[in-house]
Amino acid sequence: MTNSTAATPLDNWFTQAKFGLFIHWGLYSLLAGEYKGRKTDRIAEWIMNDLDIPAEEYEKLAEKFSPQHFDADWIVRKAKSWGMKYLVFTAKHHEGFAMYHSACSPYNVTDASPDGRDILRELQTACQRHGMRLGLYYSQAQDWHDPNGFVYRKNNEGKDFQKYLDELVKPQLRELLTEYGKISLIWFDTPMDMTPAQSKELVDLVKSLQPECLISGRIGNHLGDYATMGDNFIPRLPYPGMWEVPATLNDTWGYNRWDTNWKNPEDVLRILLKITSRGGNYLLNVGPRADGSIPEESIKILDQVGCYVSENAEAIFGTDRLPLYPYEAEGIEFTGKSHRLYVHVLKPRPRVDLLNIANHVKGAYLVSTGQPLVSRFMKACEGNSIVEVDLPKELRNASGYCVALELEEEQVIFEEI
């Protein structure tokens, strides 16, 4: 796990954003998890590496890449409807194929595929039109197409990695950061054997071109602006600084037609709230098919999550890292901000009752409608404090709503057990 630096005023957008859309898309979407009758049992975008597909054979996939159903404007509008505040797109993944028009290498979506489209340009235009922050994933160390790029689980002896950095990575980063408008972050990945000096070279280049562009923790050598957690791994406790959890909706990032292990919307929402309460961001992935369409299951899940997020935006965005609540409260997740504790009710209950809340509660209301709710503070017979909130009849057997507690104190205070 990479250490993060302290937040600055320029970083406030990231700490307040909470929810972002990751898009993993490349030539691997054509294979969709299967190559010559062999199915990969790992993540689909790694199929070239895991099934040892020769580079000269793999690159021929570009001739078949025709994303006729890709609609950047629709995707950005959808992301906004899901409550997402930023988008991160795979400009170049480990396969080495650039999903934008790169003058540094003909192995790019505009020059090597039949439609001649610049996918990144289309996304950048849509993000600008709809006020969505744009971030770019760029594989700075692994490149399975370039002979000097690192390859995981393979022999990398004899490679001139510095040549790869100087002749491909740096020129492509310069293209991305000078030709595609404001880039809010660069999402580097898998630094492998990069030296501190090599990581620093890339950091300095990014900051020289766009000083406000954040750099993910996976630049390596503790040089990122924020910590990038392990894929789908959430810190057990509240975690300081700026951090993000990259996560999937099933078990893969790139499209795999065989992976049907979809998370349910309730679990996705619960994860979002856990991450938010612990002070981080949730970067949730979709993997388009080769034709550019988003799997229907992804849309169904995110539509439901987005409905809750939109109705309860006050209790998600701009919230602060909370102290650790001393109990496991089944069916309850907390978020909070100045003078507010938000209680997200994810399982039916006859009333909201919470032990060991040390704040003075002035009132309560239903976040989605603003409806006032009756609340009371008492001492439980065991001696600890208890806050109760009465619910309207229609919510007593319901779930998926949020109650706000108005606090006299600025900060949320939990009593020790």
PyMOL commands that set and color helices and strands:
alter all, ss='L'
color gray80, all
select helices_A, chain A and resi 9-17+28-31+44-50+55-64+72-81+109-112+119-130+161-179+196-209+217-219+265-277+296-311+313-315+393-395
alter helices_A, ss='H'
color red, helices_A
select strands_A, chain A and resi 19-23+34-35+38-39+86-92+133-138+185-188+214-215+227-228+243-247+281-286+332-337+340-345+351-355+361-366+372-373+375-379+385-390+401-407
alter strands_A, ss='S'
color yellow, strands_A
deselect
rebuild
show_as cartoon
